[in-house]
Amino acid sequence: MTIKPLKKGATYDDLVRVPEHYVAEMFDGELYASPRPAMLHARAASVLGVKLGEPFDVGSNGPGGWLIIDEPELHFRGDVVVPDLAGWRRERLPSVRNDAYLTLAPDWVCEVVSPSTEHIDRGKKLRLYAREGVTHAWLVDPLRQSLEVLALESGSLERIEQHHGDSMVRARPFDAVELELRLLWS
């Protein structure tokens, strides 16, 4: 099943009326609502947040210098997106306030793709992230057991690496630490 827009010409008021057990997002005035992710999706995002959070956000056994947030609501020129994970270099976002959303584009986003949202993650979201200057994006697919690493080049996010299965990888911008992909699928 592919997610289709719920409403065209939507406003933020329409978005906040979506029941809490859905992830609501808006692109070009179209409102989308996706059910909460399946367990393989949630597990991959959770493990990745832990594996990157320790060395990069907390600074344990790693370089630190990042602020990494699970499922932040991001507002960009009327568009509202909720990536699975997002990271900001601390020199750009030293801390967060108790706001409902952020308007500062992250330096890195991660989308854990699922069959129903893959067309949005690879299409509308990547174009929006590129427009806002996000320099790196990861597409994690737990069903295919793959990690695609994208970098902003000439105004679009282009794939620069692809990894599969049980590989040990160093993926930009977090290549200071090795990541065991097997942990995302188990």
C-alpha positions in Angstrom: 0.0 0.0 0.0 1.4 3.4 -1.0 0.5 6.4 1.2 -1.5 9.1 -0.7 -2.3 12.6 0.3 -5.3 13.0 2.7 -5.9 16.6 1.7 -4.7 19.1 -0.8 -4.5 22.8 0.3 -3.9 21.6 3.9 -2.9 23.9 6.7 -1.0 23.2 10.0 -4.4 23.1 11.7 -5.3 20.1 9.5 -2.0 18.5 10.4 -2.6 18.8 14.2 -6.0 17.2 13.8 -4.5 13.9 12.5 -4.8 11.2 15.3 -1.7 10.8 17.4 -1.1 7.2 16.3 -0.2 8.5 12.8 2.9 10.4 11.6 1.5 13.6 9.9 3.6 15.5 7.3 2.9 18.2 4.7 4.5 18.8 1.4 3.4 21.6 -1.0 0.1 21.9 0.8 -0.6 18.2 0.7 -1.3 16.4 4.0 0.0 12.9 4.4 -0.6 10.6 7.4 1.3 7.4 7.8 0.6 4.7 10.5 3.3 4.3 13.1 6.1 2.3 11.7 6.3 -1.5 11.8 8.6 -3.1 14.4 11.5 -3.8 12.0 11.5 -0.1 11.0 11.2 1.1 14.7 14.0 -1.3 15.7 16.4 -0.1 13.0 15.8 3.6 13.9 16.2 2.9 17.6 19.4 1.0 17.3 20.9 3.6 14.9 20.0 6.4 17.3 21.8 4.6 20.2 24.8 3.7 18.0 25.2 7.2 16.7 24.1 9.0 19.9 26.7 7.6 22.2 29.8 8.7 20.3 28.5 11.7 18.5 25.8 13.3 20.7 27.0 12.2 24.1 30.6 12.0 23.2 31.3 8.6 24.7 34.1 6.8 22.8 33.7 9.2 20.0 34.2 12.8 18.8 31.0 14.3 20.1 30.0 17.6 18.4 26.4 16.6 17.3 22.9 16.9 18.6 20.8 13.9 17.4 17.1 13.7 17.8 14.5 10.9 17.1 11.5 12.0 15.0 11.8 15.7 15.3 9.1 17.8 13.7 10.7 20.2 11.2 9.0 23.2 9.6 10.4 24.6 6.3 8.4 27.3 4.4 5.0 25.7 5.0 6.3 22.1 4.7 6.3 19.9 7.8 8.4 16.7 7.9 9.3 14.2 10.5 12.5 12.3 9.7 13.2 9.1 11.7 16.4 10.7 13.0 18.1 14.1 12.4 21.4 15.5 13.5 22.8 19.0 13.8 26.4 20.0 14.4 26.5 21.6 17.8 28.1 24.8 16.4 24.8 25.3 14.5 22.4 24.0 17.2 24.2 23.9 20.6 21.0 22.9 22.5 17.2 22.7 22.0 14.5 24.7 23.6 11.2 23.2 24.7 9.5 24.0 21.4 7.2 21.6 19.4 9.3 21.9 16.3 12.5 23.2 14.7 12.9 25.5 11.7 16.7 25.1 11.4 17.5 22.4 8.8 19.6 19.6 10.2 23.0 18.7 8.8 22.0 15.0 8.5 18.7 13.1 8.3 17.9 9.4 8.3 14.8 8.0 6.8 14.0 4.3 7.5 12.1 3.4 4.4 9.1 1.1 4.3 7.1 -0.1 1.3 4.3 2.4 2.0 6.4 5.5 2.4 9.5 4.8 0.2 8.2 7.0 -2.7 7.8 9.9 -0.3 11.1 9.3 1.4 13.0 9.1 -1.9 11.1 11.8 -3.6 9.4 14.6 -1.8 11.5 14.4 1.3 14.9 14.2 -0.4 14.0 17.2 -2.6 12.9 19.2 0.4 16.0 18.3 2.4 18.2 19.3 -0.6 16.3 22.6 -0.9 16.9 23.3 2.7 20.6 22.5 2.5 20.8 19.2 4.5 24.3 18.0 3.6 23.9 14.3 4.3 21.0 11.8 4.3 20.8 8.1 5.0 18.1 5.8 3.7 17.9 2.7 5.8 15.9 -0.3 4.5 15.4 -3.0 7.1 13.7 -5.3 4.6 16.5 -5.1 2.1 19.1 -4.8 4.9 20.7 -1.8 3.2 22.1 1.6 4.0 22.4 4.3 1.3 24.5 7.3 2.1 23.7 10.5 0.2 25.5 13.8 0.1 24.4 17.2 -1.2 26.0 17.8 -4.6 24.9 20.5 -7.0 21.7 21.1 -5.2 20.5 17.5 -4.9 21.2 14.6 -2.5 23.1 12.1 -4.5 24.0 8.5 -3.4 27.7 8.3 -2.6 27.8 4.9 -0.9 25.6 1.8 -0.5 26.1 -1.0 2.1 24.2 -4.2 2.6 23.8 -7.0 5.1 26.2 -7.5 8.0 28.9 -5.1 6.8 31.0 -3.0 9.1 30.9 0.5 7.7 32.1 4.0 8.2 29.5 6.2 6.6 29.7 10.0 6.2 29.2 12.2 8.2 29.7 9.7 11.0 32.7 8.0 9.5 34.9 8.5 12.7 33.2 5.5 14.1 32.6 2.1 12.6 28.9 0.9 12.5 27.9 -2.8 12.5 24.9 -2.9 10.2 23.9 -6.4 11.5 22.7 -4.7 14.6 20.1 -2.7 12.7 18.4 -5.9 11.4 18.5 -8.1 14.5 
